[in-house]
Amino acid sequence: MMQFEGKVEDGIGGGAASPQHYVAELHAFEIITPESDLRNSWESVVAFCDTIQCEIISSSITARTAGSSPSGKISLRVAPPDLAKLLGEIQKLGKIVQHTTEREDRTDAVVDTEARLKNLTAFRDNLRAMLAKPSATVKDLIEIQQQLTETQSQLDSETAKRKILANETDKIAVAVSFRVNEPRGGGQGLVQIWDALHDSGIVLAGSTASLITVVVAVIPWLIVIVLVLWPLRRTWRKLRRGRVPSQSPSKATP
């Protein structure tokens, strides 16, 4: 039987440590802006992203409702050289009330993945060379092809993992959330009154629905009870009248 040449090793393959560090970085901003400027501020970030090395991952904006204030969110990734430009644009959009920075060293994961990619690629090439040998039997060819398919699947998985790591470390993640300045005094009081009336209406509707359910459930039993007790009551009254002895009028003593 033909022996497979080569071996896939887990982990970092027998070499010197890589001097390069791979760091995943995140900047999260919370910005307060007037409600009238919310959409313009949100759109300006999206538009500015198109002018630099930047990609939008997700974005959303919500309008005011009876129970919530308007807000906006944007998640993006930007190339390190353009981070300062993006931060300068964000600072113009309103009052930054929170700026959170997170960094995670992903060097071990990157080096390990690259080592597995190197080993899998070499192993795949060896299998292809073995597959081309004229001395290979049909059984050998079947076994080699199965091993080649499995190796290629592992190689594709590691390649996808490396792309994800590259996206995390080659670009900087930025999350921007917008919320509006709520009016003080009368305006806010009216909103609270409206919310209270709305909630009271929901409670009243729920209580009424529960009462209707109870009444509908009890009515059939009331009918059954009346139909059973009414004949029993008439029978009881007849029995009582039958047990009372008839009294004759007393005669006066002379």
Secondary structure as GFF3:
##gff-version 3
##sequence-region A 1 254
A	DSSP	beta_strand	23	33	.	.	.	ID=ss1
A	DSSP	three_ten_helix	35	37	.	.	.	ID=ss2
A	DSSP	alpha_helix	38	49	.	.	.	ID=ss3
A	DSSP	beta_strand	54	62	.	.	.	ID=ss4
A	DSSP	beta_strand	71	78	.	.	.	ID=ss5
A	DSSP	three_ten_helix	80	82	.	.	.	ID=ss6
A	DSSP	alpha_helix	83	90	.	.	.	ID=ss7
A	DSSP	beta_strand	95	105	.	.	.	ID=ss8
A	DSSP	alpha_helix	107	131	.	.	.	ID=ss9
A	DSSP	alpha_helix	138	170	.	.	.	ID=ss10
A	DSSP	beta_strand	172	180	.	.	.	ID=ss11
A	DSSP	alpha_helix	186	243	.	.	.	ID=ss12
###
